C-alpha cells in the first residue's frame, strides 16, 4: 500500500466493528486471505460433496452400520451447522441408520460443556428435537474409553459414544492453527472429544519448534492427532472452508486424510501471505464473534500477528472477549506472577497443563514484542496477563507509538487467525 496520508481502518469486534485512524507518514499494508467467492447454494454444495466425495468414498459405503456419531464443533468456531448437518443426516437415513441411533457429539475439548440454552443457539431446532445431542466433557472419566498410547506416548482416552458407534464422522471447518498447523479434520475427534489427559499430553508438544502455523506432515502435534483418530476408528469427514465473510467457499467429504489435504491446499492458496520484511507494528482482529469470544481463542491472533513483527515491535489486538479469559485455570495460574520469568519458572515447575499453557504462550510472545489489547475485559485483569489494555484502537496506537521506536511500518490483519504470514527470505 505504501506510505499513506492519514487513514482509517475498520476491524471486526464481536458482532460489530471498531475503527482506528492512523497518522500520515506511515507505511501501511493490509494482509488478509484472498476473499474466495461463496458457493451459490450452501445446502446444495454440501449435498453435491457428499454425493461426489474425494476418492469416491461415500457414506453409502457404510451401509449396514447400525449407529453413528457425528462430532461437531462448539460455540467457539464459526461452523455453519445449519448447512452441514441436514444433508449429512439425510445420507445416514438413506443407509438405514434410524435417528434414535445417531448421536451429535459437541466437541468441546477442554472447554466447558455447553448447556441446553447454548446448544439451542448452536444447532437448528429440528435437529435438537430429533437427535440425541450431547456435549462432551473431558473430565467425565466414566464416559471415556482407553485405547492405548500413540507412538509419541499420548495416552488415548476418547468419548465412549464414539468408540461404541459403528460409524464415526467429524465435521467442521479447515483453517490455519497457531501450533497445530491446521484445524479441521480429525482434530474435532482427537482433541474435541478426548479426555483431559490426552489433550494435555498432545499439547505438551507445542514447545516443539515444528509445532507451528501452516505445518502439517512435519508437525508432531498434528500427526499425533491423526494417529489418535486412527486408533479411535474415525472413518469419515465433512469439512468446509470459509471465506472472509464466514461463508462457505468450498466443501470436502470423504476420508479424513483426503479431506484434510484438500482443505490445506485450499487454505494455503488463500491464506499464505508473503511479507518482504518484518513490521514495527501489527494491528490484528481475530475476525469477530465467535472467534473473539474470549482470550483463550483470541490469543491465536497474537501468535499470527507476531510473525509479522520485528523483535521489540508491537501487536495490537482487537477482541471483544465477552466471556473474559475463557479459562479459570489460566487466571489462577498467573495470580502472583510479577514478571515473564515468573511465568516461565512456574510453568516449568508445575508441568504442562491446558489453561496455563496460554500463559506460557503469551509470555513467550511478550518476551519478544509488546502486546496491547482492546477488549471488554477489565483493565486490571488484562494487566495481570502481561498485556497492556486500551479503551480504543486509537489509544492503543498512541501507547504503542510511545514504546516502539522507530514506528514506521504498520501491517493491518483483519483476519489474523486465517492468515499465514511468512518472510520472503524464508
GUKE-253589 format. One record per residue (C-alpha): x, y, z; residue in three letters. Coordinates in steps of 0.5 Angstrom, whole numbers, plus 500, padded with zeros to 3 digits. Example, Ala and Ser with C-alpha at 12.3 -4.5 7.8 and 13.67 -1.06 7.14 Angstrom:
2
525491516ala 527498514ser 
***
This chain:
426
500500500unk 506505501unk 507511505unk 500514507unk 497520509unk 492519515unk 488513514unk 482510517unk 481502518unk 475498521unk 477492524unk 471486527unk 470486534unk 465482537unk 459483532unk 461490530unk 467494528unk 472499531unk 476504528unk 483506528unk 485513525unk 493512523unk 497519522unk 500521516unk 507519514unk 507511516unk 508506511unk 502502512unk 500495509unk 494490510unk 495483509unk 489478509unk 487472506unk 484472499unk 477473499unk 474467496unk 467467493unk 462464497unk 458457494unk 452459490unk 447455495unk 451452501unk 446446502unk 447444495unk 454445496unk 454440502unk 450435498unk 454435492unk 460434496unk 457428500unk 455425493unk 462426490unk 467425495unk 474425495unk 477419492unk 469416491unk 469415499unk 461415500unk 457415506unk 454409503unk 460405503unk 458404511unk 451401509unk 450396515unk 452401520unk 447401526unk 449407529unk 453413528unk 456419532unk 458426529unk 463430532unk 461438531unk 465444534unk 463448540unk 461455540unk 468458539unk 468456532unk 464459526unk 462453523unk 455453519unk 452447522unk 445449519unk 448448512unk 453442514unk 448437518unk 442437515unk 445433508unk 449429512unk 444427517unk 440425510unk 445421508unk 445417514unk 438416514unk 439413507unk 443408509unk 438406514unk 441409521unk 435411525unk 435418528unk 435415535unk 442411534unk 445418531unk 449422537unk 451429535unk 457430540unk 459437541unk 467437541unk 469442547unk 476439548unk 478442555unk 472448554unk 466448559unk 461443557unk 455447553unk 449448557unk 442447553unk 441454552unk 448455549unk 446449545unk 440452542unk 444457539unk 449453536unk 444448532unk 438448529unk 432447533unk 429441529unk 436437530unk 436438537unk 429435537unk 430429533unk 437427535unk 441426541unk 445432542unk 451431548unk 456436550unk 463433551unk 466433558unk 474432558unk 473431566unk 468426566unk 472419566unk 466415567unk 465416559unk 472416557unk 475409554unk 482408554unk 485406547unk 493405549unk 498410547unk 500414541unk 508413538unk 509419541unk 507417548unk 500420548unk 495416553unk 489416548unk 482417552unk 476418548unk 469419549unk 466412549unk 460414545unk 465415539unk 468408541unk 461405542unk 459407535unk 459404528unk 460410524unk 465416527unk 464422523unk 467429524unk 465436521unk 468443522unk 472448518unk 479448516unk 484454517unk 491455520unk 492454527unk 498457531unk 501451534unk 497445531unk 499447524unk 491447522unk 485446525unk 480441522unk 479434520unk 481429526unk 482435531unk 475435532unk 475428535unk 482427537unk 482434541unk 475436542unk 472429544unk 478427548unk 480426556unk 484432559unk 490427560unk 490426552unk 489433551unk 495435556unk 500430553unk 499432546unk 499440547unk 506439551unk 509439544unk 507446543unk 514448545unk 517444540unk 519449534unk 516444529unk 509445532unk 508452528unk 503455524unk 502452517unk 506446518unk 502439517unk 506433516unk 512436520unk 508438526unk 509433531unk 502435535unk 498435528unk 501428527unk 499426534unk 492428533unk 492424526unk 494418530unk 489419536unk 484419530unk 486412527unk 486409534unk 479411535unk 477409528unk 475415525unk 472414518unk 469420515unk 470427515unk 466433512unk 469440513unk 468447510unk 473452508unk 470459510unk 472466506unk 473473510unk 465474511unk 465467514unk 461464508unk 462457505unk 467458500unk 469450499unk 466443502unk 470437502unk 468430504unk 471423504unk 476420509unk 479425514unk 486425511unk 484426504unk 479432507unk 485435511unk 490435505unk 485438500unk 483443505unk 490445507unk 491446499unk 485451499unk 487455506unk 494456503unk 492458497unk 488464500unk 492465507unk 499464505unk 502471505unk 509473504unk 512480507unk 518483505unk 521485512unk 518485519unk 514491521unk 514495527unk 507494529unk 502489527unk 494491529unk 490485529unk 483482529unk 481475530unk 475476526unk 470478531unk 465473534unk 465468536unk 473467535unk 474473540unk 469470545unk 475470550unk 482471551unk 483463550unk 481464543unk 483471541unk 491469543unk 492466537unk 491472533unk 497475537unk 501469535unk 500470528unk 501478528unk 507477532unk 510473526unk 510480522unk 513484527unk 521485529unk 524484536unk 522490540unk 516492536unk 509491538unk 502488537unk 495491538unk 489486539unk 482488538unk 478482541unk 471483545unk 472477550unk 465478552unk 467471556unk 473474559unk 479470559unk 475463558unk 480459562unk 479460570unk 486455570unk 490461566unk 487466571unk 489462577unk 496460574unk 498468573unk 496470580unk 502473584unk 507473578unk 510479577unk 515478571unk 515474565unk 521470568unk 516468574unk 511465569unk 517461565unk 519459572unk 512457575unk 510453568unk 517449568unk 516447575unk 509445575unk 509441569unk 505442563unk 497444564unk 492446559unk 490453561unk 497455564unk 499454557unk 496460555unk 500464560unk 506461557unk 505463550unk 503470552unk 509470556unk 514468550unk 511473545unk 511478550unk 518477551unk 520479544unk 514484543unk 510489547unk 502487547unk 496492547unk 489490547unk 482493546unk 477489550unk 471488554unk 476485560unk 477490566unk 484493565unk 487491572unk 485484569unk 489485563unk 495488566unk 496481570unk 497478564unk 503482561unk 498485556unk 497493556unk 490495556unk 487500552unk 480503551unk 480504544unk 485502538unk 487510537unk 489510545unk 493503544unk 497506538unk 498512542unk 501508547unk 505503542unk 508509539unk 511511546unk 514504546unk 516502539unk 522506536unk 522507531unk 515506529unk 515507521unk 512501518unk 505498520unk 501492518unk 493491519unk 491484520unk 483484519unk 483476520unk 489475523unk 488467525unk 486466518unk 493469515unk 499465515unk 505470514unk 512469512unk 518473511unk 520472503unk 527471506unk 524464509unk 
***
